[in-house]
Amino acid sequence: MSGYKPILDDLIISRSGDYAHRYQIADGDTGFPDGTTAQIVVTATNETAAPILATWDAIDVSESYIEFWVQAPALDAIKTGFRYRLIVHYPAEAPATEGLDFVWYIGKIKRVQ
């Protein structure tokens, strides 16, 4: 089989709480190159044409991790069962002129109180 199956993992948020998480690469994996960015994209369903409801940019991308911090007010409209994708945007490396967009994590959003 070819291609990549993203890691399936729930993203948990709480009322009145910020979302903060550090996604760490596994030991032995190649690190993220300089210029890498990332974002979490939220949709109501996993349908291909589902409109994007929110996009949260990573606050830090290092060689070994990607870190997010989303303030609580930005989470208020996000409901249990919505879907997310964590997309890593690798910069172009010569001779390529386009970067690589890699979906690393996917899953459902769950709310806890």
Disulfide bonds with the S-S distance in Angstrom:
none
